[in-house]
Amino acid sequence: MKERNKFLLIAAVFLACFYMPVELLPFRNPVFEALALVRWYAREHVILCLVPAFFIAGAISVFISQASVVKYFGAKANKFLAYSVASVSGTILAVCSCTVLPLFSGIYKRGAGLGPATAFLYSGPAINVLAIIMTARILGWELGLARAVGAVLFSVVIGFLMHIIFIKEERARHAGGDFPAGAAAKEERSLSKNALYFASMVGFLVFANWAKPEEGSSVLWAYIYGIKWYISFGFLVLLAVIILKWFKKDELKNWVSASWVFAAQILPLLLAGVVVAGLLLGRPGNEGFIPSGIIEKAVGGNSVLSNFFAAVVGAFMYFATLTEIPILQGLLGSGMGKGPALALLLAGPALSLPNMLVIRGVIGTKKTVVYVSLVVIMATFSGIIFGYMAN
C-alpha cells in the first residue's frame, strides 16, 4: 500500500507538471522559467526517455547476473575491454545526462567497478554521434573533432582516476559483495535471447528520441527522423513478442518492481534539480536569476577564468540532446572564445544539476564531488589548450 501511494503521488506530480498552464501565470522570470523548464522536461523527457531507461535498468538488475557484470566491468575485469566498451557506449545510446542515470545505477549496483561505471556515465551523453556531427557542421570541424576526441579520452581518464582515487573502497566493496542480490538467481534464457530482449528496449529508446536534424545535416539522419516512429513501433512489437514467448509471470513482476525502485529513487531528485536549474539559469534562450549577459561577458577570450566559468556553467545547466549546439552558436556569435566553447561542450552534455543529485544518491557525496571536479578541471584545461591551438 505504501509503494502504491508513492506511485500515485509521483504520477499526480508528473501530470501536474505535464499540464501546468505556465503561460497563464501572472509572474515571469525566474520563477516562470523554473516552472516552464519543469513542464518542458515532463513533456519531452519522461515518457520517452526516462521510463524506457527505468525499464532497461530494472532489466539489468533482474536478468543480468551479477557474475556477468563483475566479469566484464568489475574490479578484476580486463581493464582494456571494460574501459573500451564503456568509453564508446554513447555512440549506441545517444542519451542525455539524466536518461543515462538509471542505466549507470543499474550496472553499478550489479557489481560494475567504479572506474568503468563512471566512464559509462560520462560517455553515455557525451559521445552522441549525431551531436558530434552537428557540432562539426554548425560550429566548425575543429570543435567537432576536438569534442569527439576529448569525450572519448575524458571517459577513460576520468574512469581510471576514479578507480585509482577510491581503490581502497572499491576493493572493500567487491571483497564484501556489497551488491543487491537481485530477483533472478539463475539465467532463464540463452545469451542470444537476452541480447535480443535488451536490443529491443535500447532500440526503442534510441529511435523514439531521435532528434530533429538541423538544416544542412546528412540525408540519412533526416530520413531516419522521418520514419523514427515506424522503427520505434517495430521495436515495441518485437519486445512484446519476446515478453509473451520467453518470460514467465513472476519474472515480469520482478522486472516491473525493480524498474519502480529506480523510478522512485531518481525521479524526485531530478524534479528538484530541474526546478533549481530553471531558477538559476532558465531555459535555453531565456534567463533565470543569472543574466545571460554576464555569462556572455565571462566566456570571452581564452583565459583560465573564462574556460573555468564555461565548464562550471555547462556542468550545472541542463542540456537536452543537441540543444547545446544552437546555444553555443549564439554564444560564439556574442564573442565567446573557442576554448570556453569546447570546455562547455565537454562538461555540459555529460553533467547537470539534476544529474549530480542522482549520482550522489548512487555513489555518495565524496565520489560525486570528485567526479564533477574531474570533469570541470579537465574541461577547463582542454579548453585552454584548444583555445591556444585554434588562435
C-alpha positions in Angstrom: 0.0 0.0 0.0 2.9 2.3 0.8 4.5 1.8 -2.6 1.1 2.3 -4.3 0.6 5.6 -2.6 4.2 6.7 -3.5 3.4 5.8 -7.2 0.1 7.7 -7.2 1.9 10.7 -5.7 4.6 10.6 -8.3 2.0 10.2 -11.1 0.0 13.1 -9.8 3.1 15.4 -9.7 4.1 14.3 -13.2 0.6 15.1 -14.6 0.6 18.4 -12.8 3.9 19.3 -14.4 2.9 18.0 -17.8 -0.3 20.1 -17.9 0.9 23.1 -16.0 -0.6 26.2 -17.6 2.6 28.3 -17.3 1.6 30.7 -20.0 -1.3 31.9 -17.8 0.8 32.7 -14.8 0.9 36.4 -13.9 4.6 36.3 -12.9 7.7 35.9 -15.1 11.4 35.1 -14.7 13.0 33.4 -13.0 10.1 31.5 -11.3 8.3 31.3 -14.6 11.5 29.8 -16.2 11.7 27.2 -13.4 8.1 26.1 -13.9 8.4 26.2 -17.7 11.5 24.1 -17.6 9.7 21.6 -15.4 6.8 21.3 -17.8 9.1 21.1 -20.8 11.1 18.3 -19.1 7.9 16.4 -18.1 6.7 16.5 -21.7 9.9 15.9 -23.6 12.0 13.6 -21.4 9.9 11.5 -19.0 7.7 9.3 -21.1 10.0 8.5 -24.0 13.4 8.9 -22.3 13.3 8.1 -18.6 10.5 5.5 -18.5 12.3 3.2 -21.1 15.6 3.8 -19.2 14.0 2.7 -15.9 12.8 -0.5 -17.5 16.2 -1.1 -19.0 17.8 -0.5 -15.6 15.3 -2.8 -14.0 16.0 -5.5 -16.5 19.7 -5.2 -15.9 19.2 -5.6 -12.1 16.9 -8.7 -12.6 18.0 -10.5 -15.7 21.7 -9.8 -16.0 23.6 -11.9 -13.5 25.9 -10.2 -11.0 28.7 -12.6 -12.1 28.4 -11.3 -15.7 28.6 -7.7 -14.7 31.6 -8.3 -12.4 33.3 -10.4 -15.1 33.3 -7.6 -17.7 33.2 -4.4 -15.6 34.2 -5.5 -12.1 37.5 -4.8 -10.2 39.2 -7.8 -11.6 37.9 -7.4 -15.2 40.1 -6.9 -18.2 40.7 -3.1 -17.9 41.2 -2.6 -21.7 37.9 -4.3 -22.5 36.0 -2.7 -19.7 37.1 0.9 -20.5 36.9 0.4 -24.2 33.2 -0.7 -24.1 32.3 1.9 -21.5 34.0 4.8 -23.3 32.1 4.3 -26.6 28.7 3.4 -25.2 27.3 6.8 -26.1 27.7 6.1 -29.8 24.9 3.5 -29.3 22.7 5.0 -26.7 22.6 8.8 -27.7 21.1 9.7 -24.3 21.1 12.9 -22.2 22.7 13.4 -18.8 19.5 12.4 -17.0 18.5 9.4 -19.1 21.8 7.7 -18.6 21.4 7.7 -14.8 19.1 4.7 -14.4 21.5 2.7 -16.6 24.5 3.8 -14.7 22.8 2.9 -11.4 21.8 -0.5 -12.7 25.3 -1.6 -13.7 26.9 -0.1 -10.7 24.6 -1.8 -8.2 25.1 -5.1 -10.0 28.8 -5.0 -9.3 30.5 -2.9 -12.0 33.7 -1.2 -10.8 33.6 2.5 -10.1 36.0 3.2 -13.0 34.1 1.5 -15.8 30.8 2.7 -14.4 31.8 6.4 -14.3 33.4 6.0 -17.8 30.0 4.8 -18.9 28.3 7.6 -17.0 30.3 10.2 -18.8 30.4 8.7 -22.3 26.6 7.9 -22.4 25.5 11.5 -23.1 28.9 12.9 -24.2 29.7 10.7 -27.2 26.5 11.2 -29.2 27.4 10.6 -32.8 24.7 12.9 -34.2 25.7 15.7 -31.7 29.3 15.4 -32.7 28.4 15.5 -36.5 26.2 18.6 -35.9 28.9 20.3 -33.9 31.3 19.9 -36.8 28.8 21.1 -39.4 27.5 24.1 -37.5 30.3 25.1 -35.2 33.3 24.0 -37.4 35.2 20.8 -37.9 37.8 21.8 -35.3 35.3 21.9 -32.5 33.6 18.7 -33.8 36.9 16.8 -33.9 38.0 18.2 -30.5 34.7 17.2 -28.9 34.9 13.7 -30.3 38.5 13.1 -29.2 38.0 14.8 -25.9 34.9 12.9 -25.0 36.5 9.5 -25.5 39.7 10.4 -23.7 37.7 12.1 -20.9 35.6 8.9 -20.2 38.7 6.7 -20.0 40.8 9.1 -17.9 38.0 10.1 -15.5 37.0 6.5 -15.0 40.6 5.4 -14.4 41.2 8.3 -12.0 38.0 7.5 -10.1 39.3 3.9 -9.8 42.7 5.0 -8.5 41.4 7.6 -6.1 38.8 5.2 -4.5 40.7 2.0 -5.0 40.6 1.0 -1.3 36.9 1.5 -1.1 36.4 -0.4 -4.3 38.4 -3.4 -3.1 36.4 -3.5 0.1 33.2 -3.2 -1.8 34.0 -6.1 -4.1 35.5 -8.2 -1.4 32.4 -7.8 0.8 30.0 -8.4 -2.1 28.2 -5.2 -1.3 25.6 -5.6 -4.1 21.8 -6.2 -4.1 21.1 -9.8 -4.8 18.5 -9.1 -7.5 15.4 -11.1 -8.2 16.7 -13.7 -10.5 19.0 -16.4 -9.2 19.9 -18.1 -12.5 19.9 -17.5 -16.2 16.5 -18.5 -17.6 17.3 -17.7 -21.2 20.2 -18.0 -23.6 22.6 -15.1 -24.2 21.2 -14.5 -27.7 17.6 -14.2 -26.3 18.7 -11.8 -23.6 20.7 -9.8 -26.1 17.6 -9.5 -28.4 15.5 -8.5 -25.4 17.8 -5.7 -24.4 18.3 -4.7 -28.1 14.6 -4.2 -28.5 14.4 -1.8 -25.5 17.6 0.1 -26.4 16.3 0.4 -30.0 13.1 1.9 -28.9 14.9 4.3 -26.5 17.3 5.5 -29.3 14.8 5.9 -32.2 11.9 7.3 -30.1 14.2 10.1 -29.0 15.9 10.7 -32.4 16.3 14.4 -32.6 15.1 16.5 -35.5 18.1 17.3 -37.6 19.2 20.8 -38.2 19.2 22.3 -41.7 22.1 21.1 -43.7 22.5 17.8 -41.8 23.0 14.5 -43.7 20.2 12.9 -45.7 20.5 9.7 -43.7 19.8 11.4 -40.4 16.9 13.3 -41.8 15.5 10.1 -43.4 15.7 8.2 -40.1 14.0 11.1 -38.3 11.1 10.9 -40.8 10.5 7.2 -40.1 11.5 7.1 -36.5 8.1 6.2 -35.2 7.8 3.3 -37.5 11.1 2.0 -36.3 10.2 2.6 -32.7 6.9 0.8 -33.1 8.7 -2.1 -34.7 11.0 -2.4 -31.6 7.9 -2.3 -29.3 6.3 -5.1 -31.2 9.5 -7.1 -31.1 9.6 -6.5 -27.3 6.0 -7.6 -26.9 6.6 -10.8 -28.8 9.7 -11.6 -26.7 7.9 -11.0 -23.4 5.0 -13.2 -24.4 7.1 -16.1 -25.7 10.1 -16.1 -23.3 9.1 -14.6 -20.0 7.2 -16.0 -17.0 4.7 -14.0 -15.0 6.9 -13.9 -11.9 9.8 -12.6 -14.0 7.7 -9.8 -15.4 6.5 -8.9 -11.9 10.1 -8.8 -10.6 11.1 -6.7 -13.7 8.4 -4.1 -13.1 9.2 -4.0 -9.3 12.9 -3.4 -10.0 12.1 -0.7 -12.5 9.9 1.0 -10.0 12.7 1.1 -7.4 14.8 3.1 -9.8 12.0 5.4 -10.7 11.1 6.1 -7.1 14.8 6.8 -6.3 15.6 9.0 -9.3 12.5 11.0 -10.3 12.1 13.2 -7.2 15.8 14.2 -7.3 15.6 15.0 -11.0 12.5 17.2 -10.4 14.2 19.1 -7.7 17.3 19.6 -9.8 15.3 20.8 -12.8 13.5 23.4 -10.7 16.7 24.8 -9.3 18.4 24.8 -12.7 15.5 26.7 -14.2 15.6 29.3 -11.3 19.3 30.0 -11.7 19.9 29.7 -15.5 16.4 29.5 -17.1 15.6 27.6 -20.3 17.8 27.7 -23.4 17.4 31.2 -24.8 15.7 32.6 -21.7 17.1 34.0 -18.4 16.9 32.9 -14.8 18.4 34.6 -11.8 21.8 34.8 -13.6 21.5 37.2 -16.6 22.8 35.7 -19.9 24.8 38.9 -20.4 27.0 38.1 -17.5 27.7 34.6 -19.0 28.5 36.0 -22.4 31.0 38.5 -21.0 32.6 35.9 -18.7 33.4 33.4 -21.5 35.2 35.7 -24.0 38.9 35.2 -24.8 40.8 32.1 -23.6 41.8 32.9 -20.0 41.8 30.2 -17.3 38.9 32.0 -15.7 36.8 32.1 -18.9 37.4 28.4 -19.5 36.7 27.5 -15.9 33.5 29.6 -15.9 32.3 27.9 -19.1 32.9 24.5 -17.7 31.1 25.3 -14.4 28.1 26.8 -16.1 28.0 23.9 -18.5 28.2 21.4 -15.7 25.3 22.9 -13.8 23.0 23.8 -16.7 20.7 21.1 -18.2 21.1 20.4 -21.9 18.8 18.1 -23.7 20.4 16.2 -26.6 21.6 18.6 -29.3 20.4 21.8 -27.6 23.9 22.7 -26.6 24.7 23.4 -30.3 22.4 26.3 -31.0 23.1 27.7 -27.6 26.8 27.7 -28.4 26.2 29.1 -31.8 24.6 32.1 -30.2 27.3 32.5 -27.6 30.1 32.3 -30.2 28.3 35.0 -32.1 28.3 37.1 -29.0 32.0 36.8 -28.5 32.6 33.5 -26.7 36.1 32.1 -27.2 36.6 28.8 -28.9 38.4 27.4 -25.9 35.5 28.1 -23.5 33.1 26.7 -26.2 34.9 23.4 -26.0 35.0 23.5 -22.2 31.3 23.9 -22.2 30.8 21.1 -24.8 32.9 18.6 -22.7 31.3 19.5 -19.4 27.7 20.4 -20.3 26.1 17.4 -22.0 27.5 14.9 -19.5 26.6 16.8 -16.4 23.7 18.9 -15.0 22.4 19.8 -11.5 19.7 17.1 -11.6 22.3 14.6 -12.8 24.6 15.4 -9.8 21.8 15.0 -7.3 21.0 11.5 -8.5 24.7 10.5 -8.8 25.1 11.5 -5.2 22.3 9.1 -4.2 24.0 6.2 -6.0 27.7 6.6 -5.1 27.7 9.1 -2.3 28.7 12.8 -1.8 32.5 12.3 -1.8 32.7 10.4 -5.1 30.2 12.7 -6.7 32.3 15.8 -5.8 35.4 14.2 -7.1 33.7 13.1 -10.4 32.2 16.5 -11.0 35.5 18.2 -10.2 37.4 16.0 -12.6 35.0 16.8 -15.4 35.2 20.5 -14.7 39.0 20.6 -14.3 39.7 18.5 -17.4 37.2 20.5 -19.4 38.9 23.7 -18.3 42.4 22.7 -19.3 41.1 21.1 -22.6 39.5 24.4 -23.4 42.7 26.4 -22.7 44.8 24.1 -24.9 42.3 24.1 -27.7 41.9 27.9 -27.5 45.7 28.3 -28.0 45.7 25.9 -30.9 42.7 27.5 -32.6 44.1 31.0 -32.4 
